[in-house]
């Protein structure tokens, strides 16, 4: 059963990366189209800028929710790397509790505001703002689930990995 769940999880992680790559490609194409129309054809178009901004918002929040791993998240490495596994576990639990509490407390107001924004639309593409900002709800729920898991693991005695500066990456 565990092997099957890992296989499914790996497949889902790859699809999340595919979605992020598609958003990045679409954003890049819109950017190139904007350059061609503005500087080659002398016909500035606004929808490409709007599409790029929307895709950037979605790419950042989608990536933070589903692509970037816990190991790739930003942390105070100088402190984190200097402490032992027990202290890393305590730091993980404190971080998990704080983030879960903040996101859970803010979630009803966020949902309320985003659903209220259905009355507004973007200028060029006429996308309703509730659809546009719905990715934030997905991000919050995914983050809550991630930190519930990380906090649970730390409480069970599994210390987060020790920071290894030789394996540090950009998170991309």
Buried (B, 14 or more C-beta within 10 A) or exposed (E): EEEEEEEEEEEEEEEBEEBBEEBBEBBEBBBEBBEEBBEEEEEEBEBBBBBBBBBEBBBBBBBBBBBBEBBEEEBEEEEBEEBEBEEBBEBBBEBBEEBBEEBEEEBEEBBEEBEEBEEEBBEEEEBBBBBBBBBBBBBBEBBBEBBEEBBEBBEEEEBBEEBEEEEEEEEE
